[in-house]
Amino acid sequence: MTVRRFHAEIGTALVTAGVGLAAVIGASELGFGWEESGPQPGYFPFYVGLVLIGASLWNLMRAFVKHRDAMVQERASGEIEEPFLPRENLGRIGTFLAAMTGFVIATLTLGVYVASAGYIAWSAWRQGGYPLWKSLTIGIVFTVVQYVIFETIFKIPLLKGPIEPLLGIY
């Protein structure tokens, strides 16, 4: 499956229009008019949402016009529109998103430090091409440095998951 620029532009326009619509609906609940004391709480978000919807519709229209022009040119010259996201890159992005999803799940269940060590080690091993022992070392050293910086220097406790009670840290 190859994602064409046309499809990416349509998807982006629809998503941004949805964000704008959500802003308009939320602002409508707060009130977007003008009172004696000034604007109501939803005044600014309402109009920003309208601008976002308008810009999204403009981009949607331009995507269709450009696609139509590209199709006419393709018929005339035989040149196919360059893909926005080739199949090879789609696989790389899928691998990255899967790893990030695993990292988020591991962070919520095991804590930041275990998840960070695992994610950094996996990335160094699978994507960086390092040997497994070096990857594990990199992950562990990164996590120790992360712990020292956040917990010791800045005194910012991060989520430790089930390891916190095992270490007696409360």
C-alpha positions in Angstrom: 0.0 0.0 0.0 1.4 3.4 -1.0 0.0 6.6 0.4 -0.3 9.3 -2.2 0.0 13.0 -1.4 -3.7 13.4 -2.3 -4.7 11.0 0.4 -2.4 12.6 3.0 -3.8 16.0 2.2 -7.4 14.8 2.5 -6.7 13.1 5.8 -4.9 16.1 7.2 -7.7 18.5 6.1 -10.4 16.2 7.7 -8.5 15.9 11.0 -7.8 19.6 11.3 -11.5 20.3 10.4 -12.5 17.9 13.2 -10.2 19.8 15.7 -11.8 23.1 14.6 -15.3 21.6 15.0 -14.4 20.4 18.5 -13.2 23.9 19.4 -16.4 25.4 18.0 -18.6 23.0 19.9 -16.7 23.4 23.1 -16.6 27.2 22.8 -20.4 27.2 22.2 -20.9 25.5 25.5 -18.9 28.2 27.3 -20.5 31.0 25.4 -18.7 32.9 22.6 -20.5 36.3 22.6 -19.6 39.6 24.1 -20.8 40.8 27.5 -20.6 44.1 29.3 -17.4 43.0 31.0 -15.8 41.7 27.7 -15.7 38.5 25.8 -17.2 35.3 27.1 -14.8 32.4 27.9 -15.4 30.7 24.5 -15.0 33.8 22.3 -11.4 33.3 21.2 -11.6 29.4 20.8 -14.8 29.8 18.8 -13.3 32.0 16.2 -10.0 30.1 16.1 -12.1 27.0 15.5 -13.9 28.7 12.7 -10.7 29.8 11.1 -9.3 26.3 11.4 -12.4 24.8 9.7 -12.2 27.4 6.9 -8.5 26.7 6.3 -9.2 23.0 6.4 -12.0 23.3 3.8 -9.6 25.5 1.6 -6.9 22.8 1.8 -9.5 20.1 1.0 -10.6 22.0 -2.1 -7.0 22.6 -3.2 -6.2 18.9 -2.7 -9.0 18.0 -5.1 -7.9 20.6 -7.7 -4.3 19.6 -7.5 -5.2 15.9 -7.8 -7.4 16.6 -10.8 -4.5 18.6 -12.4 -2.1 15.8 -11.7 -4.4 13.2 -13.2 -4.7 15.3 -16.4 -0.9 15.7 -16.6 -0.5 11.9 -15.9 -2.7 11.1 -18.9 -0.9 13.6 -21.1 2.7 12.8 -20.2 2.5 9.3 -18.6 4.3 10.5 -15.4 2.7 9.1 -12.3 2.3 11.4 -9.2 5.1 10.9 -6.7 3.9 9.0 -3.6 3.8 10.8 -0.3 4.7 7.7 1.7 6.3 4.8 -0.2 5.7 1.2 1.0 9.2 0.9 2.5 8.8 4.0 4.7 5.3 2.9 5.7 6.8 -0.2 7.3 9.4 1.8 9.1 6.8 4.2 10.5 4.7 1.2 11.5 7.7 -0.3 13.4 8.3 3.0 15.2 4.6 3.4 16.2 4.5 -0.2 17.5 7.6 0.4 19.6 6.2 3.7 20.9 2.9 2.0 21.8 4.8 -0.7 23.6 6.8 2.0 25.4 3.6 3.7 26.6 2.0 0.5 27.8 5.2 -0.5 29.6 5.5 2.9 31.2 1.9 2.6 32.5 2.4 -0.9 33.8 6.1 -1.2 34.8 7.1 2.5 35.3 9.2 5.0 33.4 12.6 3.5 34.3 11.9 -0.1 33.2 10.1 1.1 30.1 12.9 3.5 29.2 15.6 0.8 29.6 13.7 -1.6 27.5 12.8 0.9 24.8 16.3 2.3 24.5 17.9 -1.2 24.5 15.4 -2.4 21.9 15.9 0.6 19.6 19.7 0.3 19.8 19.6 -3.4 19.1 16.9 -3.5 16.3 17.3 -0.1 14.7 20.8 0.8 15.6 22.4 -2.5 14.8 24.3 -2.7 18.1 25.1 -6.1 19.6 22.6 -7.2 22.3 25.0 -6.8 25.2 25.9 -3.2 24.1 22.2 -2.4 23.6 21.3 -3.6 27.1 24.2 -1.6 28.6 23.1 1.6 26.8 19.5 1.1 28.0 20.6 0.5 31.6 23.1 3.4 31.7 20.5 5.7 30.1 18.0 4.8 32.8 20.5 5.3 35.6 21.4 8.7 34.3 17.7 9.5 33.9 17.1 8.4 37.5 19.9 10.5 38.8 18.8 13.6 36.9 15.1 13.5 37.8 15.0 11.8 41.2 18.3 13.0 42.7 19.2 16.4 41.1 15.7 17.9 40.3 13.8 15.9 43.0 11.0 15.1 40.5 9.6 11.6 41.2 8.6 9.7 38.0 6.2 6.7 37.8 8.1 3.6 39.0 5.3 1.1 38.7 5.6 -2.2 40.7 9.4 -1.6 41.3 8.8 1.3 43.7 7.4 -0.9 46.5 10.0 -3.6 45.9 12.8 -1.0 46.4 11.1 0.5 49.4 10.6 3.9 47.7 7.4 5.6 48.6 
